């Protein structure tokens, strides 16, 4: 995933030595455009550590497991934190130094990003709603019988893509989790907008 690492490095470099005075255009930032921030070369870095709890959900509000999340502080010595969301759609990053952190959430060959303040001794919380439906396994923006057939075809041959809940196993639990999502009656996927900060929409 070299391209995604390049995205994170580039965004972090653009944000370095900056305050969090965001421009009104930030909500429409795309992967091709840099965030416009008010620069301040003397932005402080506070010592100490805190934590970050992230929950990722789909367009129907269901937890999305197996989503790659990366975090990097805006100021000071670069540090890269990486993790995958669990079956609950959640993950916790601990021991993050007090600073503003760039959080990038990768999915479906695109990404969303968010700036989060981490403060000493506290836990920041971030909820992300991805413009996808987890039952749309073939990502054609429809939830229909083809998703059911595609999942079952993979599940019967133990294809890695059939690990629906991303627990490292392919078993009946994956079938139950997929079937529950498929039968929920929630709407189709929404076409993604690359690079947008989802919490400013």
C-alpha positions as CSV (number, residue, x, y, z in Angstrom):
1,X,0.0,0.0,0.0
2,X,2.8,2.4,-1.0
3,X,0.5,4.9,-2.6
4,X,-1.6,5.4,0.6
5,X,1.6,5.8,2.7
6,X,2.6,8.6,0.2
7,X,-0.8,10.2,0.7
8,X,-0.4,10.3,4.5
9,X,3.2,11.6,4.3
10,X,2.3,14.4,1.8
11,X,-0.7,15.5,3.9
12,X,1.3,15.5,7.1
13,X,4.1,17.6,5.5
14,X,1.6,20.1,4.2
15,X,0.1,20.5,7.7
16,X,3.4,20.7,9.5
17,X,4.0,24.0,11.4
18,X,0.4,25.0,11.0
19,X,-2.4,25.9,13.4
20,X,-5.9,24.5,13.2
21,X,-7.5,27.7,11.7
22,X,-9.2,25.9,8.9
23,X,-10.4,27.7,5.8
24,X,-14.1,27.4,4.7
25,X,-13.0,25.4,1.7
26,X,-11.6,22.6,3.8
27,X,-14.7,20.5,3.7
28,X,-14.4,20.2,-0.1
29,X,-10.7,19.3,0.0
30,X,-9.9,16.5,-2.5
31,X,-7.0,14.1,-2.8
32,X,-5.5,16.4,-5.4
33,X,-5.7,19.6,-3.3
34,X,-3.8,20.5,-0.2
35,X,-5.7,21.7,2.9
36,X,-5.6,25.5,3.3
37,X,-4.5,26.4,6.8
38,X,-3.2,29.5,8.6
39,X,0.5,28.9,9.0
40,X,2.3,29.5,12.3
41,X,5.9,28.4,12.4
42,X,5.8,28.7,16.3
43,X,2.9,26.3,16.8
44,X,3.6,24.6,20.2
45,X,4.0,20.9,20.9
46,X,2.8,19.9,24.3
47,X,4.5,17.1,26.1
48,X,2.6,14.1,27.5
49,X,0.4,11.4,25.8
50,X,-3.3,10.7,25.3
51,X,-5.4,8.2,23.4
52,X,-7.8,8.2,20.4
53,X,-10.8,6.0,20.0
54,X,-12.2,5.7,16.5
55,X,-15.5,4.0,15.3
56,X,-16.1,3.5,11.6
57,X,-19.6,2.9,10.3
58,X,-21.1,2.5,6.9
59,X,-23.9,4.6,5.4
60,X,-26.5,2.5,7.3
61,X,-24.8,3.1,10.7
62,X,-23.3,-0.4,10.9
63,X,-19.8,-1.0,12.1
64,X,-17.2,-1.6,9.4
65,X,-14.4,-4.0,10.3
66,X,-11.0,-4.3,8.6
67,X,-10.6,-0.6,7.7
68,X,-7.0,0.7,7.7
69,X,-6.4,3.7,9.9
70,X,-3.2,5.7,10.0
71,X,-2.3,8.5,12.3
72,X,0.6,11.0,12.3
73,X,1.3,14.1,14.4
74,X,1.4,17.4,12.6
75,X,4.3,18.8,14.5
76,X,7.7,17.5,15.8
77,X,9.3,14.2,15.1
78,X,7.3,12.1,12.6
79,X,5.6,9.0,14.1
80,X,3.3,6.7,12.1
81,X,0.6,4.7,13.9
82,X,-1.4,2.1,12.0
83,X,-4.3,-0.2,12.9
84,X,-7.3,-2.0,11.5
85,X,-10.8,-1.6,12.9
86,X,-12.2,-4.7,14.7
87,X,-15.5,-6.4,14.2
88,X,-17.1,-3.7,16.2
89,X,-15.8,-1.1,13.7
90,X,-13.7,0.4,16.5
91,X,-10.0,0.7,17.4
92,X,-8.0,2.5,20.0
93,X,-4.6,4.2,19.6
94,X,-2.8,4.7,22.9
95,X,0.3,6.6,23.9
96,X,-0.2,9.4,21.3
97,X,1.8,12.5,22.2
98,X,-0.2,15.7,22.8
99,X,-0.5,17.4,19.5
100,X,-2.8,17.8,16.5
101,X,-2.9,14.4,14.6
102,X,-3.7,13.8,11.0
103,X,-6.0,10.7,10.8
104,X,-6.5,9.0,7.4
105,X,-9.1,6.3,6.9
106,X,-8.5,4.1,3.8
107,X,-11.3,2.2,2.0
108,X,-12.2,1.1,-1.5
109,X,-9.0,2.5,-3.0
110,X,-9.7,6.0,-1.7
111,X,-9.6,7.8,1.7
112,X,-11.1,10.2,4.2
113,X,-9.1,12.4,6.6
114,X,-9.6,14.3,9.8
115,X,-7.5,16.5,12.1
116,X,-7.9,15.6,15.8
117,X,-6.4,17.2,19.0
118,X,-4.8,14.8,21.4
119,X,-4.3,16.2,24.9
120,X,-2.3,14.8,27.8
121,X,-4.2,12.3,29.9
122,X,-7.4,12.4,27.9
123,X,-9.1,10.3,25.2
124,X,-10.3,11.9,22.0
125,X,-13.2,10.2,20.2
126,X,-13.9,10.2,16.5
127,X,-16.8,8.6,14.7
128,X,-16.5,8.2,10.9
129,X,-19.4,7.4,8.5
130,X,-18.1,6.0,5.3
131,X,-20.2,6.4,2.1
132,X,-20.5,2.6,1.6
133,X,-22.9,-0.2,2.4
134,X,-21.0,-3.2,3.8
135,X,-23.6,-5.5,2.1
136,X,-22.5,-4.2,-1.3
137,X,-19.6,-6.6,-1.5
138,X,-19.0,-6.1,-5.2
139,X,-19.1,-2.3,-4.8
140,X,-21.3,-1.6,-7.7
141,X,-23.4,0.9,-5.7
142,X,-26.3,-1.6,-5.5
143,X,-27.3,-4.2,-2.9
144,X,-28.9,-7.0,-4.8
145,X,-28.7,-10.8,-5.6
146,X,-25.3,-10.3,-7.3
147,X,-23.8,-9.4,-3.9
148,X,-25.3,-12.5,-2.4
149,X,-23.9,-14.7,-5.2
150,X,-20.5,-13.1,-5.1
151,X,-20.2,-13.5,-1.4
152,X,-21.4,-17.1,-1.4
153,X,-19.0,-18.0,-4.3
154,X,-16.1,-16.7,-2.3
155,X,-17.3,-18.2,1.0
156,X,-17.7,-21.7,-0.4
157,X,-14.1,-21.7,-1.6
158,X,-12.7,-19.9,1.5
159,X,-11.6,-16.9,-0.5
160,X,-9.9,-14.3,1.7
161,X,-12.5,-11.7,0.6
162,X,-15.2,-13.8,2.3
163,X,-13.8,-12.9,5.8
164,X,-16.7,-10.5,6.1
165,X,-16.0,-9.6,9.7
166,X,-12.2,-9.5,9.3
167,X,-11.5,-11.8,12.3
168,X,-8.9,-13.8,10.3
169,X,-11.3,-16.8,9.9
170,X,-13.8,-17.8,7.2
171,X,-16.6,-19.6,8.9
172,X,-20.4,-19.5,9.5
173,X,-20.1,-16.3,11.5
174,X,-19.0,-14.5,8.3
175,X,-22.1,-15.9,6.5
176,X,-24.4,-14.7,9.4
177,X,-22.8,-11.3,9.5
178,X,-23.1,-10.8,5.7
179,X,-26.7,-12.2,5.6
180,X,-27.8,-9.9,8.4
181,X,-26.4,-6.9,6.6
182,X,-27.8,-8.0,3.3
183,X,-31.3,-8.5,4.7
184,X,-31.3,-5.2,6.7
185,X,-33.1,-3.4,4.0
186,X,-30.7,-0.4,4.1
187,X,-30.1,1.6,1.0
188,X,-27.3,1.2,-1.6
189,X,-23.8,2.6,-1.4
190,X,-23.1,6.2,-2.0
191,X,-20.3,7.1,-4.5
192,X,-17.2,8.1,-2.5
193,X,-15.6,11.5,-2.5
194,X,-11.9,11.0,-2.2
195,X,-10.0,13.0,0.4
196,X,-13.0,14.7,2.1
197,X,-13.0,15.4,5.8
198,X,-16.2,13.4,6.6
199,X,-17.0,15.3,9.8
200,X,-17.4,18.7,8.1
201,X,-19.9,17.6,5.5
